[in-house]
C-alpha cells in the first residue's frame, strides 16, 4: 500500500508519524545527555537525518548544552533620545 502512496503529492501518514516520533525520541535523548553533563538548556538545536540501506532512516538531534543562570541585576529603564 505504501508503494501506491509514493505518487508525487501524496503523503504516507504512517511514515510521517513514525518520523515525528523519531524526532521526539532524538530530542529526548539530547535533553537527557545535556542534563548528565550539567546543562540546564540547549541552544542551536538542529536535526539531521540520513537513510540507511534504503530501508531505514536515522534521525539525529544535536545542539550546545549551556548553563543558564538568573540575572540578579536590577532592571534599568531605557530612554530613547
Secondary structure, DSSP 4 states (H G I P E B T S, - for coil): -TTGGGSTT---HHHHHHHHHHHHHHHHHHHHHHHHTT-SEEEEEEEEEEEETTTEEEEEEEEEEE------SPP------
